[in-house]
Amino acid sequence: MKRVGLRTGAMLIAVSALFSVVLTGCNSKTTSASTTASGKIVAVGAENEYADVISQIGGKYVSVTGIMNNPETDPHSYEANTTDAAIVSKATLIVENGLGYDDFMDKLESSSKGSKKTVINVAKGLGYADDTKNPHLWFKPNTMPKVAELVAKSLESQMPDQKQYFESQLAKFNDSLKTWTADLNALKKDYANTAVAVTEPVSDYLVEAAGLDIKTPWAYQASVMNGTDPSPQDVKTQQNLFSSKQVKVFLYNRQAVDDSTTALLNLAKSNNIPVVGVYETMPSKYTYQKWMEAETEAIIKAIKSGVSTETLS
């Protein structure tokens, strides 16, 4: 069974005709806001990192739930349930990743007959092609500022009287990303083209933005991401990266560790190659930006000092 179903064409994310609005980054419509008893806009993030950004922009005027929020499980194996359906049915703002990563949201949303919602499909809204290979868009530095802007526009349409508040929250959010940007720039300045190995493309966008050189074959990464066996040739190439010490760091998805990953971890450690555990789902007690800072700083420590970080505290 594949861990990710990257669908193309008409099979890609399609928002049901039951919804009155889809934000694509360029256009929007005003919807009728559904609020809690406390007067807050009800919102949902398919992934908890998107829920966190909604919360930061909406502040005291939103009530937000993240559907996939467990950093100890593989998000690709997630199955929606009736509780999720009930949560989604009440929301008037939903943010989902798209690109086949959270297909279950289509079913949850289609059950909300008669309700008016704003659905932000991140991939669609940011103009990604249907055949984009890597769906982990939240690791790309320019993703969340754009998502935050779309969220602010949606909240403003639902609560026009608080437009100034949402704009202020948006400005604060963008300003808070400066530390992560500085970390990426420092990594690129001091360690550009440093060779690294990965298990799958969870953090590839971040690694590429930092100017590092991913040596793991894409075919190997795609196989692991999709839950299929890499070819023997790709496995040998991957193993040689460690045995011949061609890489300085090994980044692995700590939410999807199987026997092959364990073997690579052992191989890395036996060759004194530091390892960094990359989270696919935002760890608890972190904001999105602090999470990205922590992942980037872990890579810096690995390259600079040979320090491994398998778990974020």
Secondary structure, 3 states (H helix, E strand, C coil): CCCCCCCCHHHCCCCCCCCCEEECCCCCCCCCCCECCCCCEEEEEEEHHHHHHHHHHHHHHEEEEEEECCCCCCHHHCCCCHHHHHHHHHCCEEEECCCCCCCHHHHHHHCCCCCCCEEEEHHHHCCCCCCCCCCCHHHCCCHHHHHHHHHHHHHHHHCHHHHHHHHHHHHHHHHHCHHHHHHHHHHHHHHCCCEEEECCCCCHHHHHHCCCEECCCHHHHHHHHCCCCCCHHHHHHHHHHHHCCCCCEEEEECCCCCHHHHHHHHHHHHCCCCEEEECCCCCCCCCHHHHHHHHHHHHHHHHHHCCCECCCC
